[in-house]
Amino acid sequence: MPTFWRPLAVALTVCLAACGPTGGLRAPEGVAPGTDRRGQSVDGLTVGHRLAEAGEFELALRAYYRAAGEQGINADVLSAIGSTNLKLGRLGQAEQMLRRALELDPDFVPALNNLGVVLMEKGETGEARRVFQRAYALDSGNSDAIRENLRLAIARTENRVYDPPNEANFSLVRRGQGEYLLLSH
């Protein structure tokens, strides 16, 4: 073989080896193929809210835990975890997370409202009423859901209304762009 063919043969061999099933060109480690490494990912809290709205509560919890790892534990993340646990019927875990959120931010209205919902579900109407009153005052009466929750709690504490204990009449709220959004039952 003449000497001028050798570099061409080497280049052809390298190209063919890259196309083979055992090797080939690969994305850098830790990066999925086709990923735009310059783009920004959506934060776990936003993903969790979207999943919760879609009724995917277990997946939402995972996203909220991811958010806790990314941005740290704060009242918003703890409130989201607590609210999702409430939707899953885990009242003890929900109460614990919502109380922890309120330790970090005692005036966090969504956590107050959702703690009130947990307390109503547990039959602790007196404390629930006080929690709803605080949420309503901090919210300045702007949220229809909080106003309705307070109305129901007052009615229950004054024995004006009888609702079966397992029937959920309360609405959850969460913060999103300065608004309170209802999570459907």
VMD Tcl script that draws the C-alpha trace (Angstrom):
set ca {
  {0.00 0.00 0.00}
  {1.42 3.37 -0.97}
  {2.21 5.75 1.93}
  {-0.35 8.34 0.92}
  {-3.20 5.81 1.53}
  {-2.22 5.14 5.14}
  {-3.64 8.37 6.67}
  {-6.84 7.87 4.68}
  {-7.13 4.24 5.89}
  {-6.59 5.32 9.51}
  {-9.24 8.05 9.23}
  {-11.70 5.63 7.63}
  {-11.06 3.05 10.38}
  {-11.67 5.64 13.12}
  {-14.93 6.76 11.48}
  {-16.17 3.21 11.09}
  {-15.25 2.36 14.68}
  {-17.28 5.35 15.90}
  {-20.33 4.03 14.06}
  {-20.08 0.54 15.52}
  {-22.46 -0.83 18.18}
  {-19.84 -1.19 20.90}
  {-18.33 2.25 20.88}
  {-19.43 5.32 19.10}
  {-19.68 8.91 20.03}
  {-21.27 9.49 23.41}
  {-22.66 12.43 25.29}
  {-20.51 13.64 28.19}
  {-21.12 11.74 31.40}
  {-24.14 12.99 33.35}
  {-25.80 14.54 30.31}
  {-28.58 12.79 28.46}
  {-28.20 12.65 24.69}
  {-30.02 15.50 23.02}
  {-29.97 17.65 26.16}
  {-29.35 21.34 25.71}
  {-26.85 21.97 28.49}
  {-27.31 25.72 28.13}
  {-31.04 25.54 28.91}
  {-32.53 25.90 32.36}
  {-34.56 23.21 34.07}
  {-37.91 23.89 35.69}
  {-37.65 23.99 39.47}
  {-39.07 21.12 41.50}
  {-41.71 23.28 43.17}
  {-43.27 24.26 39.83}
  {-43.12 20.68 38.60}
  {-44.72 19.50 41.84}
  {-47.56 22.03 41.53}
  {-48.25 20.89 37.97}
  {-48.25 17.24 38.99}
  {-50.55 17.93 41.94}
  {-52.98 19.78 39.66}
  {-52.96 16.70 37.41}
  {-53.76 14.45 40.39}
  {-50.31 12.79 40.42}
  {-49.70 13.27 44.12}
  {-46.94 10.66 44.64}
  {-44.96 12.17 41.76}
  {-45.66 15.65 43.10}
  {-44.15 14.63 46.45}
  {-40.97 13.51 44.69}
  {-40.78 16.83 42.88}
  {-41.25 18.73 46.15}
  {-38.48 16.72 47.79}
  {-36.28 17.56 44.79}
  {-37.17 21.23 45.33}
  {-36.13 20.92 48.97}
  {-32.76 19.58 47.83}
  {-32.33 22.31 45.22}
  {-33.52 25.39 47.09}
  {-33.41 24.21 50.68}
  {-36.19 23.65 53.16}
  {-38.48 26.67 53.30}
  {-42.10 27.36 54.17}
  {-43.28 27.07 50.57}
  {-41.72 23.62 50.06}
  {-42.88 22.29 53.44}
  {-46.38 23.62 52.82}
  {-46.49 21.90 49.42}
  {-45.31 18.61 50.95}
  {-47.88 18.89 53.74}
  {-50.71 19.74 51.35}
  {-49.85 16.81 49.10}
  {-49.77 14.46 52.07}
  {-53.22 15.75 52.99}
  {-54.49 14.93 49.49}
  {-53.07 11.43 49.97}
  {-54.95 11.08 53.28}
  {-51.81 11.13 55.41}
  {-53.13 13.51 58.05}
  {-50.32 13.03 60.57}
  {-47.58 13.72 58.04}
  {-49.54 16.62 56.57}
  {-49.99 18.24 59.98}
  {-46.32 17.81 60.85}
  {-45.10 19.39 57.58}
  {-47.57 22.28 57.75}
  {-46.63 23.06 61.36}
  {-42.94 23.02 60.36}
  {-43.73 25.43 57.52}
  {-45.42 27.75 60.00}
  {-42.41 27.58 62.33}
  {-40.36 29.02 59.46}
  {-43.00 31.56 58.41}
  {-45.85 32.02 60.90}
  {-47.75 34.27 58.46}
  {-47.69 31.92 55.47}
  {-51.37 31.92 54.51}
  {-51.49 28.72 52.37}
  {-49.92 26.69 55.19}
  {-52.34 28.18 57.71}
  {-55.35 27.37 55.55}
  {-54.19 23.84 54.81}
  {-53.38 23.19 58.48}
  {-56.95 24.27 59.23}
  {-58.18 21.69 56.72}
  {-56.10 18.97 58.40}
  {-57.44 19.93 61.82}
  {-61.03 19.86 60.55}
  {-60.44 16.42 59.06}
  {-59.14 15.28 62.45}
  {-62.17 16.71 64.23}
  {-60.23 19.47 66.02}
  {-62.70 22.18 65.04}
  {-61.83 24.71 67.74}
  {-58.17 24.94 66.76}
  {-59.10 24.77 63.07}
  {-61.41 27.76 63.49}
  {-58.62 29.81 65.10}
  {-56.20 28.82 62.31}
  {-58.73 29.76 59.61}
  {-59.41 33.10 61.35}
  {-55.70 33.89 61.32}
  {-55.38 32.90 57.65}
  {-58.43 34.99 56.75}
  {-57.07 38.03 58.62}
  {-53.62 37.76 57.01}
  {-55.22 37.32 53.59}
  {-57.45 40.38 54.21}
  {-60.44 38.34 53.12}
  {-59.27 38.13 49.49}
  {-59.55 34.37 49.09}
  {-63.00 32.87 48.62}
  {-61.66 29.43 49.60}
  {-60.34 30.65 52.96}
  {-63.55 32.59 53.63}
  {-65.63 29.47 52.91}
  {-63.37 27.28 55.06}
  {-63.76 29.73 57.95}
  {-67.53 29.84 57.48}
  {-67.74 26.03 57.63}
  {-65.48 25.88 60.69}
  {-67.59 28.47 62.52}
  {-70.76 26.59 61.62}
  {-69.32 23.32 62.90}
  {-68.11 24.83 66.17}
  {-71.51 26.40 66.74}
  {-73.30 23.12 65.85}
  {-75.42 24.79 63.18}
  {-74.53 22.33 60.46}
  {-74.18 18.58 60.51}
  {-71.86 17.05 57.93}
  {-70.84 13.40 57.97}
  {-67.26 13.22 59.34}
  {-65.73 11.61 56.23}
  {-67.20 14.08 53.76}
  {-64.56 16.61 52.68}
  {-65.98 20.12 52.28}
  {-62.77 22.09 52.54}
  {-60.55 23.48 49.81}
  {-56.77 23.51 49.68}
  {-54.91 26.57 48.47}
  {-51.34 27.14 47.44}
  {-49.30 30.15 46.41}
  {-48.49 30.76 42.78}
  {-47.38 34.12 41.39}
  {-48.99 36.00 44.28}
  {-52.33 34.23 43.86}
  {-54.12 31.54 45.80}
  {-55.16 28.71 43.55}
  {-57.64 26.01 44.43}
  {-56.60 22.40 44.24}
  {-59.59 20.37 43.12}
  {-60.98 17.58 45.31}
}
mol new
graphics top color blue
foreach p $ca { graphics top sphere $p radius 0.5 }
foreach p [lrange $ca 0 end-1] q [lrange $ca 1 end] { graphics top cylinder $p $q radius 0.2 }
display resetview
